[in-house]
Structure formats: C-alpha cells, structure tokens
Amino acid sequence: MSNRMEILEEYWQANSQLATLKRKESECVHSSSETVQIEPRYGQEMNDLSTKCAQLDMILEAMEASED
C-alpha cells in the first residue's frame, strides 16, 4: 500500500508542476486583434510532465485493477 501512496504523491507533484507551467505559459499570451504566434517556453518540460503523469496514471489504474 505504501508503494501506491508513493506513486500517488509523485503523480500529484508532477501534475502540480504541469499546472504551474501551463499557468506561466498562459500569462505570456495577451489578447489582440492581430494574429499572434506563440512560442512555447516550457513546451518540452510540459510534454515530459504530461508523459510522466500519463504513465503514473496507467500504473495506478493497473494497481487498482489488480486489487479487484
């Protein structure tokens, strides 16, 4: 059970970091009537965290399925 809690904690941390990066990324975008090209500053880091969250989510789902 402790292993599940460790994975949950890691998932929550990664998800929190991802939310923070998304918020920071969106702060740079301003409304305008002109077309704006957005250059992601945290793109790779956000992709890595998204992948990590997806992998941890799959592990948690597999653990839950094995308990049933």
ABEGO torsion letter per residue (X at the ends): XAAAAAAAAAAAAAAAAAAAAAAAAAAABBBBABBBBBBBAAAAAAAAAAAAAAAAAAAAAAAAAAAX
